[in-house]
């Protein structure tokens, strides 16, 4: 299991300047800012994955509850 990793990242000058100002304002290191950005990116990705099925039943002719009941009846479950 990897507990931490040192890496090199190429950041354009204008982003580097903006990052430096942000770090100074928030009194954090660049490494901390990058860790927070990666954490936010991961969390956003997970929430996007949760929304994948949203609206799936929108165009169906049967309500999802009735569909599940129909399947359960076919399997002999109540």
N, C-alpha and C positions, 0 to 999 in steps of 0.2 A: 504494500500500500504506500502510495506517495503521500507524504505529509506536507511537503512544500517543494517548490521548484524555482530555480533561478533561471531567468530567460532574458533574451535580448529582443526588444521590440523597436521597430523603426516607426517614429512618429514625426509627421511633417512639422516644420518650424512653427507654423501658425497654431497648430494644436498643442505643441509643446509649450508655447508662450501662454496660451489660455490655461493649460494645465498648471503651469507654474503659478499663475495668478490665483487660480482656484485653490491650490494647495496652501498658498500663503494665507489666503483669506480664511480657510477652514482650519489652518494650523495642523495640517497632516502632511505626511511624506507622499512623494509620487507613487511609491510602492503601495501605500494604503489607498490612494485614489484609484489605482489600477485594480486592486483587489475588490474595492467597492463596485467599480464599473463591471467587472467580470461577474460578481455576485448578482448584480441587478440584471445583467444580460441573461444569466441562467434562470433567474426567477421569472423574467418575462417570457422566456422560451417555454417554461413549464406551464404558465398560465395560458399561453397560446395553444398548447397541446390539449388543455382541458376543454377549449372551445371548439375543437374539431367537429364534434358531433352536434353542436348547437344548430337547431333548425332542421335536423335530419327528417323529422316527421312533418314538416311544413306542407309538403305536397302529397302526403299519403291520404288515402281515402278512409283509413281506419285510425282511430286513436291508439296511441302506443299501449295504453293499459289493456284495451280490448285485444290488441295483437298478442300481447304476452299471455293473456288468458287463453286465447285460441291455441297458442303453441303449447301451453301447459296441458290443455285438454287433449291435444294430439298425443302428448307423451304419457297421458294417463295420470297426471298430477293435478291436484286441486288446490 
